[in-house]
Amino acid sequence: MSDGTETQSKARIQLRNIYKIFGKNPQRGIDLLNKGLSKDEILNKAKLVVGVSDVSFDIFEGETVVVMGLSGSGKSTLIRCVNRLMEPTAGQVIVDGVDVTKLNHDELRDFRRKKFSMVFQSFALFPHRTVVENVEYGLEIQGVEPEERRERALNSLKLVGLDGWGDHYPANLSGGMKQRVGLARALTVDPDVLLMDEAFSALDPLIRTDMQDELIALNDRVQKTIMFITHDLDEALKMGDRIVLMKDGEVVQVGTPEEILTRPATEYVERFVANVDITKVLTAEDVMKRPRPVAYVKDGPRVALRKMRESGLSGIFVVRQSGELVGHLSAERAADAARKEDKWVDEVTDREHVSSVPLDYPVRQLFSLCTSGNPVAVVDENQILKGIVVRGSIIAALSEANQDYHGSDESAPADASNSAGSDLSGTEDGVAVSAADAPAELSADAAEEKEANA
């Protein structure tokens, strides 16, 4: 996944008005769509099947975009249009400035080898080849020398946690291990874009969760652009920087996981996400409060006490001049240091019993850290203090998000969100927070895998 910032400037994949109509005279299907006929009406009237209808969106460099929808929504057809395993009826697929739809057969094959790798639900491993021979297959097709391709294949196996399994055969592997082999094969050719079609759908739930975590961690290192297909909303919320939700071949909404949950564009999307636990997409950055005031390491204990007294706090975070978090100082410690005439708060700051989390830390895991009543520090990758979280700020943020989703509740107190998080040192014992806990939960053969990754 990308870092979630808005600095992505390069659109690696641009889809422009993509149509895929199955049947004779597919152009007629486009004409009927333009006249306002539905997918079912076109099937009954013209015996044509609408796979994809006027789809346009961009995927940025290093971004993971999840395309999701129910069976028949067109998501798997769309991903096959990107690398032309299926020929689009109309539209443009532009990858790094090249219109893939205009490439001839030889140009397309060469472009696929350099730009794309595809991972399928069905694994599509060659049973007569060892694991390492499967992984180096794409390089073999490209004509890479045996020594180099073996070295690159072994490195990829190590990357996906299969070091030492190269001489085994697929029949000796579990489902999760086979999918790791498929992922290693895709990474070995060092593609710019990974196309993953229901890659984890055939795995058991626990193995599937592990593979999701591993792919997120892996892509943090290799920084590939990923187009990921799934029918599982939980998986989409976890994996995607953005989600493209499809229905009947059309895109009904594109947005971040939080946007999809809190601002559904249509009634269909609203029903689709109705039972999702919103804490799965909110992060520490979404619920944190500004870290004011703070004490600096150069401050004396009386200065720290004054800051706490003026703000009604029983504790304060201590930072360096750069904003780097040092620790937490309680009023009791500061008062004791003042009586002893200690010179600097740096000498009495508690460095060991301070909870800190990154900006993207999931809200659902923050509750347990806030049970002691002490605030949790939110820091960036350089340990700069960016905010603080207490249970009240979590509850306030959840309340605000739920109001965004369900509409404002006129019976709610107007200042509820402010009062919930006003005392940054206090606790909100006895407050019950409930969230829905009933989340929503086309495969290819070896020949298609061979064509996609050749």
Contacts in CASP RR format, 6 or more apart in sequence:
PFRMAT RR
TARGET T0000
AUTHOR 0000-0000-0000
METHOD contacts of the structure
MODEL  1
MSDGTETQSKARIQLRNIYKIFGKNPQRGIDLLNKGLSKDEILNKAKLVV
GVSDVSFDIFEGETVVVMGLSGSGKSTLIRCVNRLMEPTAGQVIVDGVDV
TKLNHDELRDFRRKKFSMVFQSFALFPHRTVVENVEYGLEIQGVEPEERR
ERALNSLKLVGLDGWGDHYPANLSGGMKQRVGLARALTVDPDVLLMDEAF
SALDPLIRTDMQDELIALNDRVQKTIMFITHDLDEALKMGDRIVLMKDGE
VVQVGTPEEILTRPATEYVERFVANVDITKVLTAEDVMKRPRPVAYVKDG
PRVALRKMRESGLSGIFVVRQSGELVGHLSAERAADAARKEDKWVDEVTD
REHVSSVPLDYPVRQLFSLCTSGNPVAVVDENQILKGIVVRGSIIAALSE
ANQDYHGSDESAPADASNSAGSDLSGTEDGVAVSAADAPAELSADAAEEK
EANA
1 64 0 8 1.000
1 216 0 8 1.000
1 219 0 8 1.000
1 220 0 8 1.000
1 239 0 8 1.000
1 240 0 8 1.000
1 241 0 8 1.000
2 8 0 8 1.000
2 60 0 8 1.000
2 62 0 8 1.000
2 63 0 8 1.000
2 64 0 8 1.000
2 241 0 8 1.000
4 241 0 8 1.000
4 360 0 8 1.000
8 60 0 8 1.000
8 61 0 8 1.000
8 62 0 8 1.000
8 63 0 8 1.000
9 60 0 8 1.000
10 60 0 8 1.000
10 61 0 8 1.000
11 58 0 8 1.000
11 59 0 8 1.000
11 60 0 8 1.000
11 61 0 8 1.000
12 59 0 8 1.000
12 60 0 8 1.000
12 61 0 8 1.000
12 62 0 8 1.000
12 63 0 8 1.000
12 95 0 8 1.000
12 96 0 8 1.000
12 192 0 8 1.000
12 193 0 8 1.000
12 225 0 8 1.000
13 58 0 8 1.000
13 59 0 8 1.000
13 82 0 8 1.000
13 93 0 8 1.000
13 94 0 8 1.000
13 95 0 8 1.000
13 193 0 8 1.000
13 225 0 8 1.000
13 227 0 8 1.000
14 58 0 8 1.000
14 92 0 8 1.000
14 93 0 8 1.000
14 94 0 8 1.000
14 95 0 8 1.000
14 97 0 8 1.000
15 55 0 8 1.000
15 56 0 8 1.000
15 57 0 8 1.000
15 58 0 8 1.000
15 78 0 8 1.000
15 82 0 8 1.000
15 92 0 8 1.000
15 93 0 8 1.000
15 94 0 8 1.000
16 56 0 8 1.000
16 91 0 8 1.000
16 92 0 8 1.000
16 93 0 8 1.000
16 94 0 8 1.000
17 54 0 8 1.000
17 55 0 8 1.000
17 56 0 8 1.000
17 90 0 8 1.000
17 91 0 8 1.000
17 92 0 8 1.000
18 52 0 8 1.000
18 54 0 8 1.000
18 55 0 8 1.000
18 56 0 8 1.000
18 78 0 8 1.000
18 81 0 8 1.000
18 88 0 8 1.000
18 90 0 8 1.000
18 91 0 8 1.000
18 92 0 8 1.000
18 93 0 8 1.000
19 26 0 8 1.000
19 30 0 8 1.000
19 33 0 8 1.000
19 52 0 8 1.000
19 53 0 8 1.000
19 54 0 8 1.000
19 55 0 8 1.000
19 88 0 8 1.000
19 89 0 8 1.000
19 90 0 8 1.000
19 91 0 8 1.000
20 50 0 8 1.000
20 51 0 8 1.000
20 52 0 8 1.000
20 77 0 8 1.000
20 78 0 8 1.000
20 81 0 8 1.000
20 86 0 8 1.000
20 88 0 8 1.000
20 89 0 8 1.000
21 27 0 8 1.000
21 29 0 8 1.000
21 30 0 8 1.000
21 48 0 8 1.000
21 49 0 8 1.000
21 50 0 8 1.000
21 51 0 8 1.000
21 89 0 8 1.000
22 48 0 8 1.000
22 49 0 8 1.000
22 50 0 8 1.000
22 51 0 8 1.000
23 47 0 8 1.000
23 48 0 8 1.000
23 49 0 8 1.000
24 47 0 8 1.000
24 48 0 8 1.000
25 46 0 8 1.000
25 48 0 8 1.000
26 48 0 8 1.000
26 89 0 8 1.000
27 89 0 8 1.000
27 90 0 8 1.000
28 46 0 8 1.000
28 48 0 8 1.000
29 42 0 8 1.000
29 46 0 8 1.000
29 48 0 8 1.000
29 50 0 8 1.000
30 89 0 8 1.000
30 90 0 8 1.000
32 41 0 8 1.000
32 42 0 8 1.000
32 45 0 8 1.000
32 46 0 8 1.000
32 48 0 8 1.000
33 42 0 8 1.000
33 50 0 8 1.000
33 53 0 8 1.000
33 54 0 8 1.000
37 45 0 8 1.000
38 248 0 8 1.000
39 50 0 8 1.000
39 51 0 8 1.000
39 53 0 8 1.000
39 248 0 8 1.000
39 249 0 8 1.000
42 48 0 8 1.000
42 50 0 8 1.000
43 49 0 8 1.000
43 50 0 8 1.000
50 248 0 8 1.000
50 249 0 8 1.000
51 72 0 8 1.000
51 74 0 8 1.000
51 77 0 8 1.000
51 249 0 8 1.000
52 74 0 8 1.000
52 77 0 8 1.000
52 78 0 8 1.000
52 81 0 8 1.000
52 88 0 8 1.000
52 249 0 8 1.000
53 248 0 8 1.000
53 249 0 8 1.000
53 250 0 8 1.000
54 250 0 8 1.000
55 78 0 8 1.000
55 246 0 8 1.000
55 249 0 8 1.000
55 250 0 8 1.000
55 251 0 8 1.000
56 251 0 8 1.000
57 65 0 8 1.000
57 244 0 8 1.000
57 251 0 8 1.000
57 254 0 8 1.000
59 65 0 8 1.000
59 225 0 8 1.000
59 227 0 8 1.000
60 225 0 8 1.000
61 225 0 8 1.000
62 219 0 8 1.000
62 223 0 8 1.000
62 224 0 8 1.000
62 225 0 8 1.000
62 226 0 8 1.000
63 225 0 8 1.000
63 226 0 8 1.000
63 241 0 8 1.000
63 242 0 8 1.000
64 219 0 8 1.000
64 225 0 8 1.000
64 226 0 8 1.000
64 228 0 8 1.000
64 239 0 8 1.000
64 240 0 8 1.000
64 241 0 8 1.000
65 226 0 8 1.000
65 227 0 8 1.000
65 228 0 8 1.000
65 240 0 8 1.000
65 241 0 8 1.000
65 242 0 8 1.000
65 243 0 8 1.000
65 244 0 8 1.000
66 228 0 8 1.000
66 229 0 8 1.000
66 230 0 8 1.000
66 235 0 8 1.000
66 236 0 8 1.000
66 239 0 8 1.000
66 240 0 8 1.000
66 242 0 8 1.000
66 243 0 8 1.000
66 244 0 8 1.000
67 75 0 8 1.000
67 78 0 8 1.000
67 79 0 8 1.000
67 227 0 8 1.000
67 228 0 8 1.000
67 229 0 8 1.000
67 230 0 8 1.000
67 243 0 8 1.000
67 244 0 8 1.000
67 246 0 8 1.000
68 75 0 8 1.000
68 229 0 8 1.000
68 230 0 8 1.000
68 231 0 8 1.000
68 232 0 8 1.000
68 233 0 8 1.000
68 235 0 8 1.000
68 236 0 8 1.000
68 243 0 8 1.000
68 244 0 8 1.000
68 245 0 8 1.000
68 246 0 8 1.000
69 75 0 8 1.000
69 231 0 8 1.000
69 245 0 8 1.000
69 246 0 8 1.000
69 247 0 8 1.000
70 231 0 8 1.000
70 247 0 8 1.000
71 231 0 8 1.000
71 442 0 8 1.000
72 248 0 8 1.000
72 249 0 8 1.000
73 246 0 8 1.000
73 247 0 8 1.000
73 248 0 8 1.000
73 249 0 8 1.000
74 246 0 8 1.000
74 249 0 8 1.000
75 229 0 8 1.000
75 230 0 8 1.000
75 231 0 8 1.000
75 246 0 8 1.000
76 197 0 8 1.000
76 198 0 8 1.000
76 229 0 8 1.000
76 442 0 8 1.000
77 86 0 8 1.000
77 249 0 8 1.000
77 442 0 8 1.000
78 246 0 8 1.000
78 249 0 8 1.000
79 195 0 8 1.000
79 197 0 8 1.000
79 227 0 8 1.000
79 229 0 8 1.000
80 86 0 8 1.000
80 197 0 8 1.000
81 87 0 8 1.000
81 88 0 8 1.000
81 93 0 8 1.000
82 93 0 8 1.000
82 95 0 8 1.000
82 100 0 8 1.000
82 116 0 8 1.000
82 195 0 8 1.000
82 227 0 8 1.000
83 100 0 8 1.000
83 112 0 8 1.000
83 116 0 8 1.000
83 118 0 8 1.000
83 195 0 8 1.000
83 452 0 8 1.000
84 93 0 8 1.000
84 100 0 8 1.000
84 101 0 8 1.000
84 103 0 8 1.000
84 108 0 8 1.000
85 118 0 8 1.000
85 448 0 8 1.000
85 451 0 8 1.000
85 452 0 8 1.000
87 101 0 8 1.000
88 101 0 8 1.000
91 101 0 8 1.000
92 99 0 8 1.000
92 101 0 8 1.000
93 99 0 8 1.000
93 100 0 8 1.000
93 101 0 8 1.000
94 100 0 8 1.000
95 111 0 8 1.000
95 115 0 8 1.000
95 193 0 8 1.000
96 115 0 8 1.000
96 192 0 8 1.000
98 111 0 8 1.000
100 108 0 8 1.000
100 111 0 8 1.000
103 111 0 8 1.000
109 454 0 8 1.000
112 452 0 8 1.000
112 453 0 8 1.000
112 454 0 8 1.000
113 138 0 8 1.000
113 141 0 8 1.000
113 142 0 8 1.000
113 189 0 8 1.000
113 454 0 8 1.000
114 191 0 8 1.000
114 192 0 8 1.000
115 191 0 8 1.000
115 192 0 8 1.000
115 193 0 8 1.000
116 191 0 8 1.000
116 192 0 8 1.000
116 193 0 8 1.000
116 194 0 8 1.000
116 195 0 8 1.000
116 452 0 8 1.000
116 453 0 8 1.000
117 185 0 8 1.000
117 186 0 8 1.000
117 187 0 8 1.000
117 189 0 8 1.000
117 191 0 8 1.000
117 193 0 8 1.000
117 194 0 8 1.000
117 195 0 8 1.000
117 452 0 8 1.000
117 453 0 8 1.000
118 186 0 8 1.000
118 194 0 8 1.000
118 195 0 8 1.000
118 196 0 8 1.000
118 197 0 8 1.000
118 449 0 8 1.000
118 452 0 8 1.000
118 453 0 8 1.000
119 179 0 8 1.000
119 182 0 8 1.000
119 183 0 8 1.000
119 186 0 8 1.000
119 194 0 8 1.000
119 195 0 8 1.000
119 196 0 8 1.000
119 197 0 8 1.000
119 199 0 8 1.000
120 197 0 8 1.000
120 198 0 8 1.000
120 199 0 8 1.000
120 443 0 8 1.000
120 444 0 8 1.000
120 448 0 8 1.000
120 449 0 8 1.000
120 452 0 8 1.000
121 197 0 8 1.000
121 198 0 8 1.000
121 199 0 8 1.000
121 200 0 8 1.000
121 201 0 8 1.000
121 202 0 8 1.000
121 443 0 8 1.000
121 444 0 8 1.000
122 202 0 8 1.000
122 443 0 8 1.000
122 444 0 8 1.000
122 445 0 8 1.000
123 170 0 8 1.000
123 175 0 8 1.000
123 178 0 8 1.000
123 179 0 8 1.000
123 181 0 8 1.000
123 182 0 8 1.000
123 202 0 8 1.000
124 182 0 8 1.000
124 444 0 8 1.000
124 445 0 8 1.000
124 446 0 8 1.000
124 448 0 8 1.000
124 449 0 8 1.000
124 450 0 8 1.000
125 134 0 8 1.000
125 170 0 8 1.000
125 178 0 8 1.000
125 181 0 8 1.000
125 182 0 8 1.000
125 446 0 8 1.000
126 133 0 8 1.000
126 134 0 8 1.000
126 137 0 8 1.000
126 170 0 8 1.000
126 446 0 8 1.000
127 169 0 8 1.000
127 170 0 8 1.000
127 171 0 8 1.000
128 169 0 8 1.000
129 137 0 8 1.000
129 169 0 8 1.000
129 170 0 8 1.000
130 166 0 8 1.000
130 167 0 8 1.000
130 168 0 8 1.000
130 169 0 8 1.000
131 157 0 8 1.000
131 162 0 8 1.000
131 165 0 8 1.000
131 166 0 8 1.000
131 167 0 8 1.000
131 168 0 8 1.000
131 169 0 8 1.000
131 170 0 8 1.000
131 173 0 8 1.000
131 181 0 8 1.000
132 150 0 8 1.000
132 153 0 8 1.000
132 154 0 8 1.000
132 157 0 8 1.000
132 166 0 8 1.000
132 167 0 8 1.000
134 170 0 8 1.000
134 181 0 8 1.000
134 182 0 8 1.000
134 185 0 8 1.000
135 153 0 8 1.000
135 156 0 8 1.000
135 157 0 8 1.000
135 166 0 8 1.000
135 181 0 8 1.000
135 182 0 8 1.000
135 184 0 8 1.000
135 185 0 8 1.000
135 188 0 8 1.000
136 149 0 8 1.000
136 150 0 8 1.000
136 152 0 8 1.000
136 153 0 8 1.000
136 188 0 8 1.000
137 185 0 8 1.000
137 453 0 8 1.000
138 185 0 8 1.000
138 188 0 8 1.000
138 189 0 8 1.000
138 453 0 8 1.000
138 454 0 8 1.000
139 148 0 8 1.000
139 149 0 8 1.000
139 152 0 8 1.000
139 153 0 8 1.000
139 188 0 8 1.000
139 189 0 8 1.000
140 149 0 8 1.000
141 453 0 8 1.000
141 454 0 8 1.000
142 189 0 8 1.000
144 152 0 8 1.000
149 188 0 8 1.000
152 188 0 8 1.000
152 190 0 8 1.000
153 184 0 8 1.000
153 188 0 8 1.000
154 163 0 8 1.000
154 166 0 8 1.000
156 184 0 8 1.000
156 185 0 8 1.000
156 187 0 8 1.000
156 188 0 8 1.000
157 163 0 8 1.000
157 164 0 8 1.000
157 165 0 8 1.000
157 166 0 8 1.000
157 181 0 8 1.000
157 184 0 8 1.000
159 184 0 8 1.000
159 187 0 8 1.000
159 218 0 8 1.000
159 221 0 8 1.000
159 222 0 8 1.000
160 180 0 8 1.000
160 181 0 8 1.000
160 183 0 8 1.000
160 184 0 8 1.000
160 187 0 8 1.000
160 214 0 8 1.000
160 218 0 8 1.000
161 180 0 8 1.000
161 214 0 8 1.000
162 177 0 8 1.000
162 180 0 8 1.000
162 181 0 8 1.000
162 184 0 8 1.000
165 173 0 8 1.000
165 177 0 8 1.000
170 178 0 8 1.000
170 181 0 8 1.000
173 181 0 8 1.000
174 207 0 8 1.000
175 202 0 8 1.000
175 203 0 8 1.000
175 207 0 8 1.000
176 203 0 8 1.000
176 207 0 8 1.000
176 210 0 8 1.000
176 211 0 8 1.000
179 199 0 8 1.000
179 200 0 8 1.000
179 202 0 8 1.000
179 203 0 8 1.000
179 211 0 8 1.000
180 211 0 8 1.000
180 214 0 8 1.000
183 199 0 8 1.000
183 215 0 8 1.000
183 218 0 8 1.000
185 453 0 8 1.000
186 194 0 8 1.000
186 453 0 8 1.000
187 194 0 8 1.000
187 222 0 8 1.000
187 224 0 8 1.000
189 453 0 8 1.000
191 224 0 8 1.000
192 224 0 8 1.000
192 225 0 8 1.000
193 224 0 8 1.000
193 225 0 8 1.000
193 226 0 8 1.000
193 227 0 8 1.000
194 224 0 8 1.000
194 225 0 8 1.000
194 226 0 8 1.000
194 227 0 8 1.000
195 226 0 8 1.000
195 227 0 8 1.000
195 452 0 8 1.000
196 226 0 8 1.000
196 227 0 8 1.000
196 228 0 8 1.000
196 229 0 8 1.000
197 229 0 8 1.000
197 442 0 8 1.000
197 444 0 8 1.000
198 229 0 8 1.000
198 230 0 8 1.000
198 231 0 8 1.000
198 442 0 8 1.000
198 443 0 8 1.000
199 211 0 8 1.000
199 228 0 8 1.000
199 229 0 8 1.000
200 208 0 8 1.000
200 211 0 8 1.000
200 212 0 8 1.000
200 230 0 8 1.000
200 235 0 8 1.000
201 208 0 8 1.000
201 230 0 8 1.000
201 231 0 8 1.000
201 232 0 8 1.000
202 443 0 8 1.000
203 211 0 8 1.000
208 235 0 8 1.000
212 235 0 8 1.000
212 238 0 8 1.000
212 239 0 8 1.000
215 239 0 8 1.000
216 238 0 8 1.000
216 239 0 8 1.000
219 226 0 8 1.000
228 239 0 8 1.000
228 240 0 8 1.000
230 236 0 8 1.000
230 239 0 8 1.000
232 440 0 8 1.000
232 441 0 8 1.000
233 272 0 8 1.000
233 273 0 8 1.000
233 276 0 8 1.000
233 439 0 8 1.000
233 440 0 8 1.000
234 276 0 8 1.000
234 280 0 8 1.000
234 439 0 8 1.000
234 440 0 8 1.000
234 441 0 8 1.000
236 243 0 8 1.000
236 257 0 8 1.000
237 243 0 8 1.000
237 257 0 8 1.000
237 260 0 8 1.000
237 261 0 8 1.000
237 276 0 8 1.000
237 280 0 8 1.000
237 281 0 8 1.000
238 280 0 8 1.000
240 257 0 8 1.000
241 256 0 8 1.000
242 254 0 8 1.000
242 255 0 8 1.000
242 256 0 8 1.000
243 253 0 8 1.000
243 254 0 8 1.000
243 255 0 8 1.000
243 256 0 8 1.000
243 257 0 8 1.000
243 260 0 8 1.000
244 251 0 8 1.000
244 253 0 8 1.000
244 254 0 8 1.000
244 255 0 8 1.000
245 251 0 8 1.000
245 252 0 8 1.000
245 253 0 8 1.000
245 254 0 8 1.000
245 260 0 8 1.000
245 269 0 8 1.000
245 272 0 8 1.000
246 252 0 8 1.000
247 268 0 8 1.000
252 265 0 8 1.000
252 266 0 8 1.000
252 268 0 8 1.000
252 269 0 8 1.000
253 260 0 8 1.000
253 264 0 8 1.000
253 265 0 8 1.000
253 266 0 8 1.000
253 269 0 8 1.000
256 281 0 8 1.000
257 280 0 8 1.000
257 281 0 8 1.000
258 281 0 8 1.000
258 282 0 8 1.000
258 286 0 8 1.000
258 401 0 8 1.000
260 269 0 8 1.000
260 273 0 8 1.000
261 273 0 8 1.000
261 276 0 8 1.000
261 278 0 8 1.000
261 281 0 8 1.000
261 401 0 8 1.000
261 405 0 8 1.000
262 278 0 8 1.000
262 401 0 8 1.000
262 404 0 8 1.000
262 405 0 8 1.000
263 404 0 8 1.000
263 405 0 8 1.000
264 270 0 8 1.000
264 272 0 8 1.000
264 273 0 8 1.000
264 405 0 8 1.000
272 440 0 8 1.000
273 440 0 8 1.000
274 436 0 8 1.000
275 436 0 8 1.000
275 438 0 8 1.000
275 439 0 8 1.000
275 440 0 8 1.000
276 436 0 8 1.000
276 439 0 8 1.000
276 440 0 8 1.000
277 364 0 8 1.000
277 435 0 8 1.000
277 436 0 8 1.000
277 437 0 8 1.000
277 439 0 8 1.000
278 398 0 8 1.000
278 401 0 8 1.000
278 402 0 8 1.000
278 405 0 8 1.000
278 435 0 8 1.000
279 362 0 8 1.000
279 363 0 8 1.000
279 364 0 8 1.000
279 398 0 8 1.000
279 435 0 8 1.000
280 362 0 8 1.000
280 364 0 8 1.000
280 439 0 8 1.000
282 362 0 8 1.000
282 363 0 8 1.000
282 397 0 8 1.000
282 398 0 8 1.000
282 401 0 8 1.000
283 359 0 8 1.000
283 360 0 8 1.000
283 361 0 8 1.000
283 362 0 8 1.000
283 363 0 8 1.000
284 357 0 8 1.000
284 358 0 8 1.000
284 359 0 8 1.000
284 360 0 8 1.000
284 361 0 8 1.000
284 362 0 8 1.000
284 363 0 8 1.000
284 366 0 8 1.000
284 376 0 8 1.000
284 378 0 8 1.000
284 389 0 8 1.000
285 359 0 8 1.000
285 360 0 8 1.000
285 378 0 8 1.000
285 386 0 8 1.000
286 363 0 8 1.000
286 397 0 8 1.000
287 363 0 8 1.000
287 366 0 8 1.000
287 389 0 8 1.000
287 393 0 8 1.000
287 394 0 8 1.000
287 396 0 8 1.000
287 397 0 8 1.000
287 398 0 8 1.000
288 378 0 8 1.000
288 386 0 8 1.000
288 387 0 8 1.000
288 388 0 8 1.000
288 389 0 8 1.000
288 393 0 8 1.000
289 387 0 8 1.000
289 388 0 8 1.000
289 389 0 8 1.000
289 390 0 8 1.000
289 393 0 8 1.000
289 421 0 8 1.000
289 424 0 8 1.000
290 387 0 8 1.000
291 317 0 8 1.000
291 319 0 8 1.000
291 377 0 8 1.000
291 385 0 8 1.000
291 386 0 8 1.000
291 387 0 8 1.000
291 388 0 8 1.000
292 311 0 8 1.000
293 307 0 8 1.000
293 308 0 8 1.000
293 310 0 8 1.000
293 311 0 8 1.000
293 313 0 8 1.000
293 316 0 8 1.000
294 307 0 8 1.000
294 316 0 8 1.000
294 317 0 8 1.000
294 318 0 8 1.000
294 319 0 8 1.000
294 323 0 8 1.000
294 385 0 8 1.000
295 303 0 8 1.000
295 304 0 8 1.000
295 307 0 8 1.000
295 316 0 8 1.000
295 317 0 8 1.000
295 318 0 8 1.000
295 319 0 8 1.000
295 329 0 8 1.000
295 345 0 8 1.000
296 318 0 8 1.000
296 319 0 8 1.000
296 320 0 8 1.000
296 321 0 8 1.000
296 345 0 8 1.000
297 318 0 8 1.000
297 319 0 8 1.000
297 320 0 8 1.000
297 321 0 8 1.000
297 326 0 8 1.000
297 344 0 8 1.000
297 345 0 8 1.000
297 346 0 8 1.000
297 349 0 8 1.000
298 321 0 8 1.000
298 344 0 8 1.000
298 346 0 8 1.000
299 344 0 8 1.000
299 345 0 8 1.000
300 337 0 8 1.000
300 342 0 8 1.000
300 343 0 8 1.000
300 344 0 8 1.000
300 345 0 8 1.000
301 334 0 8 1.000
301 335 0 8 1.000
301 337 0 8 1.000
301 338 0 8 1.000
301 342 0 8 1.000
301 345 0 8 1.000
301 348 0 8 1.000
302 334 0 8 1.000
302 338 0 8 1.000
303 345 0 8 1.000
304 316 0 8 1.000
304 318 0 8 1.000
304 329 0 8 1.000
304 334 0 8 1.000
304 345 0 8 1.000
305 331 0 8 1.000
305 334 0 8 1.000
305 335 0 8 1.000
305 338 0 8 1.000
307 313 0 8 1.000
307 316 0 8 1.000
308 314 0 8 1.000
308 315 0 8 1.000
308 316 0 8 1.000
308 331 0 8 1.000
308 334 0 8 1.000
311 424 0 8 1.000
312 423 0 8 1.000
312 425 0 8 1.000
313 331 0 8 1.000
313 423 0 8 1.000
313 424 0 8 1.000
313 425 0 8 1.000
314 330 0 8 1.000
314 331 0 8 1.000
314 425 0 8 1.000
314 426 0 8 1.000
315 328 0 8 1.000
315 329 0 8 1.000
315 330 0 8 1.000
315 331 0 8 1.000
315 334 0 8 1.000
315 425 0 8 1.000
316 328 0 8 1.000
316 329 0 8 1.000
316 334 0 8 1.000
317 325 0 8 1.000
317 327 0 8 1.000
317 328 0 8 1.000
317 329 0 8 1.000
317 375 0 8 1.000
317 377 0 8 1.000
317 385 0 8 1.000
317 388 0 8 1.000
318 325 0 8 1.000
318 326 0 8 1.000
318 327 0 8 1.000
318 328 0 8 1.000
318 329 0 8 1.000
318 345 0 8 1.000
318 346 0 8 1.000
318 349 0 8 1.000
319 325 0 8 1.000
319 326 0 8 1.000
319 385 0 8 1.000
320 326 0 8 1.000
322 384 0 8 1.000
323 384 0 8 1.000
323 385 0 8 1.000
324 382 0 8 1.000
324 383 0 8 1.000
324 384 0 8 1.000
324 385 0 8 1.000
325 354 0 8 1.000
325 356 0 8 1.000
325 377 0 8 1.000
325 379 0 8 1.000
325 383 0 8 1.000
325 384 0 8 1.000
325 385 0 8 1.000
326 346 0 8 1.000
326 349 0 8 1.000
326 351 0 8 1.000
327 349 0 8 1.000
327 350 0 8 1.000
327 351 0 8 1.000
327 354 0 8 1.000
327 377 0 8 1.000
328 349 0 8 1.000
328 350 0 8 1.000
328 353 0 8 1.000
328 354 0 8 1.000
328 374 0 8 1.000
328 375 0 8 1.000
328 377 0 8 1.000
329 345 0 8 1.000
329 348 0 8 1.000
329 349 0 8 1.000
329 350 0 8 1.000
330 350 0 8 1.000
333 348 0 8 1.000
333 349 0 8 1.000
333 350 0 8 1.000
334 345 0 8 1.000
334 348 0 8 1.000
336 348 0 8 1.000
337 345 0 8 1.000
337 347 0 8 1.000
337 348 0 8 1.000
342 348 0 8 1.000
353 374 0 8 1.000
354 377 0 8 1.000
355 369 0 8 1.000
355 374 0 8 1.000
355 376 0 8 1.000
355 377 0 8 1.000
356 376 0 8 1.000
356 377 0 8 1.000
356 378 0 8 1.000
356 379 0 8 1.000
356 383 0 8 1.000
357 366 0 8 1.000
357 369 0 8 1.000
357 376 0 8 1.000
357 377 0 8 1.000
357 378 0 8 1.000
357 379 0 8 1.000
357 389 0 8 1.000
358 378 0 8 1.000
358 379 0 8 1.000
358 380 0 8 1.000
358 381 0 8 1.000
359 378 0 8 1.000
359 379 0 8 1.000
359 380 0 8 1.000
359 386 0 8 1.000
361 378 0 8 1.000
363 394 0 8 1.000
363 397 0 8 1.000
363 398 0 8 1.000
366 376 0 8 1.000
366 389 0 8 1.000
366 394 0 8 1.000
367 391 0 8 1.000
367 394 0 8 1.000
367 433 0 8 1.000
369 376 0 8 1.000
370 376 0 8 1.000
370 389 0 8 1.000
370 390 0 8 1.000
370 391 0 8 1.000
370 394 0 8 1.000
371 391 0 8 1.000
373 390 0 8 1.000
373 391 0 8 1.000
373 425 0 8 1.000
373 426 0 8 1.000
373 427 0 8 1.000
374 425 0 8 1.000
375 388 0 8 1.000
375 389 0 8 1.000
375 390 0 8 1.000
375 424 0 8 1.000
375 425 0 8 1.000
376 388 0 8 1.000
376 389 0 8 1.000
376 390 0 8 1.000
377 385 0 8 1.000
377 387 0 8 1.000
377 388 0 8 1.000
378 385 0 8 1.000
378 386 0 8 1.000
378 387 0 8 1.000
378 388 0 8 1.000
378 389 0 8 1.000
379 385 0 8 1.000
379 386 0 8 1.000
380 386 0 8 1.000
388 424 0 8 1.000
390 421 0 8 1.000
390 423 0 8 1.000
390 424 0 8 1.000
390 425 0 8 1.000
390 426 0 8 1.000
390 427 0 8 1.000
390 428 0 8 1.000
391 427 0 8 1.000
391 428 0 8 1.000
391 431 0 8 1.000
392 420 0 8 1.000
392 421 0 8 1.000
392 428 0 8 1.000
392 431 0 8 1.000
393 420 0 8 1.000
393 421 0 8 1.000
394 433 0 8 1.000
395 420 0 8 1.000
395 421 0 8 1.000
395 428 0 8 1.000
395 431 0 8 1.000
395 433 0 8 1.000
396 416 0 8 1.000
396 417 0 8 1.000
396 418 0 8 1.000
396 420 0 8 1.000
396 421 0 8 1.000
398 433 0 8 1.000
398 435 0 8 1.000
399 412 0 8 1.000
399 416 0 8 1.000
399 417 0 8 1.000
399 420 0 8 1.000
400 417 0 8 1.000
403 409 0 8 1.000
403 412 0 8 1.000
413 419 0 8 1.000
420 428 0 8 1.000
444 452 0 8 1.000
END
